């Protein structure tokens, strides 16, 4: 008995040490399971996508649609790790009260600031503000895409008012002082327009537009005017509907379809049209392309210069870049291909017209933006340009 007791004590001590190590390991694992899985408090778009185990394009789409906590800094997206993990573990939108202990961070760890505890008073109106979510007001790059994407929710309205000046010059032979010489044909056009957009339900909106035009024509050689003329009239009224067919995802763009009808005013006729728009976000640039067709119905007009071709096709492509939340730039190249126009037993066919447009979208105030732009003709022996400004207002 005296020899067995010491051995029994040694075995009991050995098993006690094994149990202590096991308990310590389980406790360490549990503690590490509660630790944040991020090595950095602020994540890039790629890092946030890796955290959620999704593609970067899908992460960007969620951020642009304000479906995940995100902030736009300049032209790049940044994400708070703690806000993302708290969002991932909840079935509803999180508020500051829900995430009182979540740390919001700046662009590096040294800028981290803790959210006030639940017992501390919060600034007025901030109790229901989602943590990490971008402001509700649309950003500048969303505004310049209003003509491509369907951005409005049900009951939301955007009004565009703009004014443009365009001038086109060309050359033709003309009778001058009993002979034939080369004269210059110059057209000047001043246009004011109004466009209204109304969201009727998810991913669907109505739009309507009208214009007022003042045109001046001049044929001259040197400093001598050969003929002059002009006209002032309201342009046609266009009404249509736009809807998103496919939402942007991994490897696919947004696809938007539109259908419109034109109602005559003065000398313009009835017309119908439709088109497709493709939009793809590649942070920080948004690429877009569109194709459309317009069919003009017969309508007698004494002025053959306003007689529209039966069929016309337009193609365009471009990009937009958001410099920050309030400033964006865009560039578009477009082409217009017209069919034949028949009048008085004669047929006229216009050549294809190509142009480029450069625009700048800037925020003026709540819901109000200003968008100056300039366009240049890229085809024809003559030269043409247009410039103007548009004021989009969302409410």
C-alpha positions as CSV (number, residue, x, y, z in Angstrom):
1,X,0.0,0.0,0.0
2,X,2.7,2.4,0.8
3,X,4.3,1.9,-2.6
4,X,1.1,2.3,-4.6
5,X,0.0,5.6,-3.0
6,X,2.7,7.8,-4.5
7,X,2.1,6.4,-8.0
8,X,-1.6,7.1,-7.7
9,X,-0.9,10.7,-6.6
10,X,1.4,11.2,-9.7
11,X,-1.3,9.9,-12.1
12,X,-3.9,12.2,-10.5
13,X,-1.6,15.2,-10.9
14,X,-0.9,14.3,-14.6
15,X,-4.7,14.1,-15.4
16,X,-5.4,17.3,-13.6
17,X,-2.7,19.1,-15.8
18,X,-4.3,17.6,-18.9
19,X,-7.8,18.9,-17.9
20,X,-6.4,22.3,-17.1
21,X,-4.8,22.6,-20.6
22,X,-8.0,21.5,-22.3
23,X,-10.1,24.0,-20.4
24,X,-7.6,26.8,-21.2
25,X,-7.7,25.9,-24.9
26,X,-11.5,25.9,-25.1
27,X,-11.6,29.3,-23.3
28,X,-9.0,30.7,-25.7
29,X,-11.0,29.5,-28.7
30,X,-14.2,31.0,-27.3
31,X,-12.4,34.3,-26.7
32,X,-10.9,34.3,-30.2
33,X,-14.3,33.6,-31.7
34,X,-15.6,36.8,-30.2
35,X,-12.7,38.9,-31.6
36,X,-13.3,40.9,-34.8
37,X,-12.2,38.9,-37.9
38,X,-10.6,42.0,-39.6
39,X,-6.9,42.8,-39.4
40,X,-7.7,46.4,-40.3
41,X,-10.5,48.6,-39.0
42,X,-11.1,50.2,-42.5
43,X,-11.4,48.0,-45.6
44,X,-11.1,48.6,-49.3
45,X,-13.7,47.4,-51.7
46,X,-11.7,44.2,-52.4
47,X,-11.0,43.5,-48.7
48,X,-14.7,44.0,-47.9
49,X,-15.7,41.6,-50.7
50,X,-13.3,39.0,-49.3
51,X,-14.7,39.5,-45.8
52,X,-18.2,38.7,-47.1
53,X,-17.0,36.0,-49.5
54,X,-18.5,37.7,-52.6
55,X,-17.2,39.3,-55.8
56,X,-15.9,42.9,-55.7
57,X,-18.5,43.9,-58.4
58,X,-21.3,42.6,-56.2
59,X,-19.9,44.4,-53.2
60,X,-19.8,47.7,-55.2
61,X,-23.4,47.2,-56.3
62,X,-24.5,46.7,-52.7
63,X,-22.6,49.8,-51.6
64,X,-24.0,52.0,-54.5
65,X,-27.6,50.9,-53.6
66,X,-26.9,51.7,-49.9
67,X,-27.7,48.0,-49.0
68,X,-24.5,47.7,-46.8
69,X,-22.7,50.1,-44.5
70,X,-20.3,52.0,-46.7
71,X,-18.7,55.5,-47.2
72,X,-17.5,57.0,-50.5
73,X,-14.2,58.9,-50.1
74,X,-13.2,60.7,-53.3
75,X,-13.6,58.1,-56.0
76,X,-13.2,55.0,-53.8
77,X,-15.4,53.0,-51.4
78,X,-14.3,52.4,-47.8
79,X,-16.0,50.0,-45.3
80,X,-15.9,49.8,-41.5
81,X,-15.1,46.2,-40.5
82,X,-17.1,46.4,-37.2
83,X,-20.1,47.9,-38.9
84,X,-20.0,45.2,-41.6
85,X,-19.9,42.4,-39.1
86,X,-22.7,44.0,-37.0
87,X,-24.8,44.4,-40.2
88,X,-24.1,40.8,-41.2
89,X,-25.4,39.5,-37.9
90,X,-28.7,41.4,-37.9
91,X,-31.9,40.8,-39.9
92,X,-32.9,44.5,-40.0
93,X,-31.3,47.8,-40.6
94,X,-29.0,48.8,-37.7
95,X,-29.3,52.1,-35.8
96,X,-26.9,53.9,-33.5
97,X,-28.8,52.6,-30.5
98,X,-28.3,49.0,-31.8
99,X,-24.6,49.5,-32.3
100,X,-23.6,51.7,-29.4
101,X,-20.4,49.7,-28.9
102,X,-19.4,49.6,-32.6
103,X,-16.4,51.7,-33.4
104,X,-16.6,54.0,-36.5
105,X,-13.3,54.6,-38.1
106,X,-11.7,57.1,-40.5
107,X,-9.1,56.3,-43.1
108,X,-6.7,54.7,-40.7
109,X,-6.6,53.3,-37.2
110,X,-5.3,56.5,-35.7
111,X,-8.6,58.2,-36.6
112,X,-10.8,55.8,-34.8
113,X,-13.5,57.3,-32.6
114,X,-15.8,55.4,-30.4
115,X,-19.6,55.8,-30.7
116,X,-21.0,57.2,-27.5
117,X,-22.4,54.6,-25.1
118,X,-26.2,54.1,-25.0
119,X,-26.4,56.1,-21.8
120,X,-24.7,59.2,-23.3
121,X,-27.0,61.8,-25.0
122,X,-27.0,61.7,-28.8
123,X,-27.2,64.7,-31.1
124,X,-30.8,65.6,-32.1
125,X,-32.1,63.6,-35.0
126,X,-29.3,61.0,-34.9
127,X,-31.2,58.3,-33.0
128,X,-32.5,56.7,-36.2
129,X,-29.5,57.3,-38.4
130,X,-28.0,54.0,-39.8
131,X,-24.4,53.5,-38.7
132,X,-21.9,53.5,-41.6
133,X,-24.6,54.2,-44.2
134,X,-24.1,57.0,-46.8
135,X,-26.4,60.0,-46.7
136,X,-29.8,59.6,-48.3
137,X,-29.2,62.4,-50.9
138,X,-28.0,61.2,-54.2
139,X,-24.4,61.6,-55.2
140,X,-23.2,63.5,-58.2
141,X,-22.4,60.3,-60.2
142,X,-26.0,59.1,-59.6
143,X,-27.3,62.5,-61.0
144,X,-25.5,62.3,-64.3
145,X,-26.8,58.7,-64.7
146,X,-30.4,59.8,-64.3
147,X,-30.9,59.4,-68.1
148,X,-29.5,55.9,-68.1
149,X,-30.3,54.1,-64.9
150,X,-33.7,53.9,-63.1
151,X,-32.8,55.7,-59.8
152,X,-36.1,56.9,-58.5
153,X,-38.3,55.1,-55.9
154,X,-42.0,55.3,-55.8
155,X,-43.3,58.9,-55.6
156,X,-39.8,60.4,-56.2
157,X,-39.6,63.2,-58.7
158,X,-36.7,64.8,-60.7
159,X,-37.1,67.9,-62.8
160,X,-34.5,69.0,-65.4
161,X,-34.5,72.5,-66.8
162,X,-31.9,73.5,-69.3
163,X,-30.9,75.9,-72.1
164,X,-28.5,75.2,-74.9
165,X,-27.0,77.2,-77.8
166,X,-25.9,75.3,-80.9
167,X,-24.3,76.4,-84.1
168,X,-23.6,74.5,-87.3
169,X,-21.7,75.6,-90.3
170,X,-21.3,74.1,-93.8
171,X,-20.4,75.1,-97.3
172,X,-22.4,75.0,-100.6
173,X,-22.4,76.5,-104.0
174,X,-24.5,79.6,-104.5
175,X,-25.2,82.2,-107.2
176,X,-23.3,85.3,-106.4
177,X,-23.2,88.4,-108.7
178,X,-24.1,86.5,-111.9
179,X,-21.6,83.7,-111.1
180,X,-21.3,80.7,-108.9
181,X,-19.3,80.7,-105.8
182,X,-18.7,78.9,-102.5
183,X,-20.9,80.3,-99.7
184,X,-21.3,79.4,-96.1
185,X,-24.5,78.1,-94.6
186,X,-24.8,78.8,-90.9
187,X,-27.6,77.6,-88.5
188,X,-28.0,78.8,-85.0
189,X,-30.4,77.2,-82.5
190,X,-31.4,78.3,-79.1
191,X,-33.2,75.6,-77.2
192,X,-34.9,75.5,-73.8
193,X,-36.2,72.2,-72.5
194,X,-38.0,70.7,-69.5
195,X,-37.8,67.0,-68.5
196,X,-39.8,65.4,-65.7
197,X,-39.2,62.0,-64.2
198,X,-41.5,60.2,-61.8
199,X,-40.9,56.9,-60.0
200,X,-44.1,54.8,-60.1
201,X,-42.8,51.6,-58.4
202,X,-39.6,49.7,-57.9
203,X,-37.2,50.0,-60.9
204,X,-39.8,51.7,-63.0
205,X,-40.2,55.4,-63.9
206,X,-42.2,57.6,-66.2
207,X,-40.7,60.5,-68.1
208,X,-41.9,63.4,-70.2
209,X,-40.1,66.2,-72.0
210,X,-40.8,69.2,-74.2
211,X,-38.7,71.9,-75.9
212,X,-38.9,75.5,-77.2
213,X,-36.7,76.3,-80.2
214,X,-35.6,79.4,-81.8
215,X,-33.7,78.9,-85.1
216,X,-31.9,81.3,-87.3
217,X,-30.5,80.4,-90.8
218,X,-28.0,82.5,-92.7
219,X,-26.3,82.0,-96.1
220,X,-23.4,84.4,-96.7
221,X,-20.2,84.8,-98.6
222,X,-17.5,86.8,-96.9
223,X,-19.3,89.7,-95.2
224,X,-22.3,89.7,-97.7
225,X,-25.5,88.1,-96.6
226,X,-27.2,86.2,-99.4
227,X,-30.3,85.0,-97.6
228,X,-31.5,84.9,-94.0
229,X,-34.4,83.4,-92.2
230,X,-35.6,82.0,-88.9
231,X,-38.4,80.3,-87.0
232,X,-39.6,80.0,-83.5
233,X,-41.7,77.0,-82.3
234,X,-42.4,74.6,-79.6
235,X,-40.8,71.2,-80.1
236,X,-42.6,67.9,-79.9
237,X,-43.7,66.5,-76.5
238,X,-42.3,63.1,-75.7
239,X,-43.8,60.7,-73.0
240,X,-42.3,57.3,-72.1
241,X,-41.6,54.7,-69.5
242,X,-38.2,53.2,-68.4
243,X,-37.7,50.0,-66.5
244,X,-34.8,47.9,-65.3
245,X,-34.8,44.4,-66.9
246,X,-31.6,43.1,-65.3
247,X,-29.9,44.4,-62.2
248,X,-26.1,44.6,-62.2
249,X,-24.3,41.7,-60.7
250,X,-21.1,39.7,-61.0
251,X,-20.2,39.6,-64.7
252,X,-23.4,41.4,-65.9
253,X,-24.4,45.1,-66.3
254,X,-27.7,46.8,-65.5
255,X,-30.0,46.5,-68.5
256,X,-32.7,49.2,-68.8
257,X,-35.4,49.2,-71.5
258,X,-37.4,52.3,-72.5
259,X,-40.4,52.9,-74.7
260,X,-41.6,56.4,-75.8
261,X,-44.1,58.2,-78.0
262,X,-43.9,61.7,-79.6
263,X,-46.9,63.9,-79.9
264,X,-46.9,66.7,-82.6
265,X,-46.6,70.4,-81.9
266,X,-46.6,72.9,-84.8
267,X,-44.8,71.2,-87.7
268,X,-43.5,68.1,-86.0
269,X,-45.2,64.7,-86.4
270,X,-46.1,61.6,-84.5
271,X,-43.3,59.2,-83.7
272,X,-42.5,56.2,-81.5
273,X,-39.3,54.8,-80.2
274,X,-37.5,52.4,-77.9
275,X,-34.1,51.6,-76.7
276,X,-31.8,49.6,-74.4
277,X,-29.2,51.0,-72.0
278,X,-26.3,49.0,-70.4
279,X,-24.5,50.3,-67.3
280,X,-21.6,48.6,-65.6
281,X,-19.7,49.9,-62.5
282,X,-16.0,49.3,-62.3
283,X,-14.9,51.3,-59.3
284,X,-14.3,54.2,-59.5
285,X,-15.7,54.5,-63.1
286,X,-19.2,53.8,-64.4
287,X,-19.4,52.7,-68.1
288,X,-22.6,52.9,-70.1
289,X,-23.8,52.3,-73.7
290,X,-27.2,52.7,-75.4
291,X,-28.9,51.9,-78.6
292,X,-32.3,53.3,-79.8
293,X,-34.6,53.3,-82.7
294,X,-37.2,56.0,-83.7
295,X,-40.0,55.6,-86.3
296,X,-41.7,58.8,-87.6
297,X,-45.3,58.6,-88.9
298,X,-46.4,60.6,-92.0
299,X,-47.6,64.1,-91.4
300,X,-47.7,66.8,-94.0
301,X,-45.5,69.9,-93.4
302,X,-44.9,72.9,-95.6
303,X,-41.4,73.1,-94.3
304,X,-39.2,70.3,-95.6
305,X,-36.3,71.3,-93.3
306,X,-38.3,69.9,-90.3
307,X,-39.5,66.8,-92.0
308,X,-38.0,63.9,-90.0
309,X,-36.7,60.7,-91.6
310,X,-38.9,57.7,-91.4
311,X,-36.4,55.6,-89.4
312,X,-33.4,56.8,-87.3
313,X,-31.0,54.9,-85.1
314,X,-28.8,56.2,-82.4
315,X,-25.8,54.6,-80.6
316,X,-23.8,56.1,-77.7
317,X,-21.2,55.0,-75.2
318,X,-19.4,56.8,-72.5
319,X,-18.1,56.9,-68.9
320,X,-18.7,58.8,-65.7
321,X,-16.3,59.4,-62.8
322,X,-17.3,60.6,-59.4
323,X,-14.5,62.8,-58.1
324,X,-16.3,62.9,-54.7
325,X,-19.9,62.9,-53.4
326,X,-20.7,66.3,-55.0
327,X,-18.7,66.5,-58.2
328,X,-18.6,64.1,-61.2
329,X,-17.4,64.3,-64.8
330,X,-18.6,62.4,-67.8
331,X,-17.9,61.9,-71.5
332,X,-20.1,60.5,-74.2
333,X,-19.6,59.7,-77.9
334,X,-22.7,59.2,-80.0
335,X,-23.8,58.6,-83.5
336,X,-27.1,59.2,-85.3
337,X,-28.0,57.2,-88.4
338,X,-31.0,58.4,-90.4
339,X,-32.9,56.8,-93.2
340,X,-34.4,58.4,-96.3
341,X,-36.8,61.3,-96.2
342,X,-39.4,61.5,-99.1
343,X,-41.2,64.7,-100.1
344,X,-42.7,66.0,-103.4
345,X,-41.6,62.8,-105.2
346,X,-38.0,63.4,-104.1
347,X,-35.9,61.4,-101.7
348,X,-33.2,62.9,-99.4
349,X,-30.8,60.9,-97.2
350,X,-28.8,62.5,-94.5
351,X,-25.3,61.3,-93.7
352,X,-24.4,59.8,-90.3
353,X,-23.8,62.4,-87.6
354,X,-21.2,61.8,-84.9
355,X,-20.6,64.0,-81.8
356,X,-18.8,64.0,-78.5
357,X,-20.1,65.5,-75.2
358,X,-18.2,66.5,-72.0
359,X,-20.1,67.3,-68.8
360,X,-19.5,68.3,-65.3
361,X,-22.1,67.7,-62.5
362,X,-21.8,69.7,-59.3
363,X,-24.0,70.0,-56.2
364,X,-25.5,73.4,-55.5
365,X,-27.7,72.7,-52.5
366,X,-30.0,70.1,-51.1
367,X,-31.5,68.2,-54.1
368,X,-30.2,70.8,-56.6
369,X,-27.4,70.3,-59.0
370,X,-25.9,72.2,-62.0
371,X,-24.6,70.4,-65.1
372,X,-22.7,72.5,-67.7
373,X,-21.7,70.6,-70.9
374,X,-20.2,71.2,-74.3
375,X,-20.6,69.1,-77.4
376,X,-18.6,69.0,-80.7
377,X,-19.4,67.5,-84.1
378,X,-17.1,64.8,-85.2
379,X,-18.3,64.3,-88.8
380,X,-19.0,66.3,-92.0
381,X,-17.0,68.9,-93.9
382,X,-18.4,71.7,-91.7
383,X,-18.1,72.3,-88.0
384,X,-20.7,72.3,-85.3
385,X,-20.7,72.7,-81.5
386,X,-23.2,73.2,-78.7
387,X,-22.9,74.3,-75.1
388,X,-25.4,74.9,-72.3
389,X,-26.4,74.1,-68.7
390,X,-28.9,71.9,-67.1
391,X,-30.4,72.2,-63.6
392,X,-31.6,68.9,-62.2
393,X,-33.7,69.1,-59.0
394,X,-34.8,66.1,-57.0
395,X,-37.6,66.2,-54.5
